[in-house]
Amino acid sequence: MAGGSTTTTTNEPWAEQIPYLTGGFDQAKGIYNQGTPAYYPGATVAGFDPAQKAAQQATLGYAMGPRAAGMQMGAEGALGRSLTGQTGFSPTQTANLLAGNVDLGPTSPFATTANALQQQVMGNLKGNILPGLRQQTMTYQPGGGSRGNLVQNKAIANAVQSGLTKPLADMYSGAYQTAQGMRMPAAQQMIGQQQFGQQMYPSIMNAPLAMYGAMGDVGAQRQGMRQQQMGADMARYQHEATAPQQALANYMKSISGDYGGTETETGPNTGLMDLIGTLGSAMITKMPSDIRLKENITRDGTWKGHNVYHFNYIGDGLRRRGVMAQEVEQTRPDAVMEIDGIKHVNYGAL
């Protein structure tokens, strides 16, 4: 009946390794007893520069002050008047311009000029024309008569026609033509005002939004400062809350390593040679000694005629000490075994 066998092998650290392990454990314990470092004592958040503070205060003062509010109110009022086509004329003047009316009122330039012409004609009649006609009538027709009246009336009509009626007609005609010529420019001016108001509407109405945007920028800066402070407080809290666990983790990392252990192998009992092979395999160190897997190699004496080195495995920062399989293989090939292409040293055979 076929049987099986179980082999248990205990690998102890080799003698040259023990002082380094003892010293490492002592140092790790000292580091653990010291505790974690204190949190950075200096400031962790930079404050605002004085220039930034001045700019913030000036921006807020301007945006929230009466000056900006007054200018915005005035701009909106002007915008509203422009949108209705308002010009520099009064409503009555604008209506007359659009209608082409000529102002003949008592206070108009036309009335003033007509009055001056009338006074001039009447003065000329009274002072020159009528006295001269009477003198001529008395000389040629003593006592006067109907013919003298006709001559006088004709002279008066001619004086009025030449001195008053015709100038007034010419003046009215010129004023009428001027008024008609002003109708189109007045309408164009009103349309231009409306177009100008429409063009200015976006910028006028967006002016407060731009100001509020500047205020928002100041708020964003302050919010960012508060957020940085909160982040610093959270980092401090995290550091203090996990300090014991971090210290313990550092301690465990400092003393970790494959410095010895127990291996158990079970296999079928196929004969004496298989048993010998099984026992030999159990003596092989669990960590490979292949130089191709190591880096940062420095020589550190000899052991039983073999060079001993400090090193760490590639990708593992933990420093270790041991021999190189390729060197041992040159003098003790029986103590080196290759497993899956990786060389191992059986320290028990050395």
Steps between C-alpha positions, in 0.01 A plus 500: 500500500647829394573744775595871523743712692491846655821694551521814713814712486573806710732760341667722756686822413864428442749623756634802308148625451392500865694816613349702216151379583546574869625851427217559252238392750648732763498794260144425388386489861671833569332659198164365614549633854581844361156515337407671176645843422306807601286667238670774301496796741514781243224654294359268237283750308630817338292809576396767251763747385439862616448600138231234464324620814507862377361395162224299663394784728509754216295275274236431764487865606450617143252229404283549810539877533266785390723599210446184298129492590454864390682446172297188427174681573598790275611266222174305516299824490691623196454162338123515551483849343711386206273203437201738469691708243533805723716781363610832641171663395185529706201286401327805340813593310544142384138486379538827308825380344343176384192688365705775332307772686619860501478671838293819456427554867540836672836398646636340184781651294249540214266712712786710629626569148147575372446746783828673425413529130155633584642767727753589234228535232271701725785729599591554139136575409449742782835667482564520127242370253172648637641848580646519151170401338306764696747766394462405135120491524480842663726650233315372193147460637424737783239352738577147390263272317429142406797483271726586788351217705563255222859603471543470875343156515711376216815630668406328825431173319830515319687572823330213682553266206869579462586553862284243681297256293769388261776464767261307722398274213862440407590436862210256545590323180860459614389386845255255348766354273741473792233332712426251228872428464524427873232233499717218369808581716276515807351161423844358428627642828223325691565173319872541567429549869294183506772304322763641735289397798460151359875471447579623850234287669716185545800685642289718731302206634808278533696761693360388839567137409864580431519674837340204672749278318785700650341455842467129430870480416583648839266251665660213308843604623379509857321170460820344365690628802242351737510172310878482531472563873241226531730263309784579738275437800384172352859390437589583861201303626588203281859506622402510867225240463722243328825571687489184717417273208771659286757455776409134536510449124846658484618272778367187330656605172833559669519148646342311213708256298562132432753429773399140571195286510351154486436307181283189479497277194288189450555251223466133411750256647652376175833388634819604671626717215175701488518549876855632469391735220210625707726571800748682278229720350377589847842644583490745209431855609160633408646818350691461171872577493516571126707812432268589212223581748708736715618861483698752705750224582791579736754250639496444880763241593507123465330201652637145480719603210217667304457870436209661686317805362245761601223541238132538436279318256398697192178682580539442879676769703568273802877447544616139545828308544610175339709319237467495122388170346721545191814536718411205727432289192864534387636323811199319645265411214342240726362780723324681214172393345310664214120523533301641209818654361588676831806391701464425874770424758462226759665671795475176701738330255772764535 
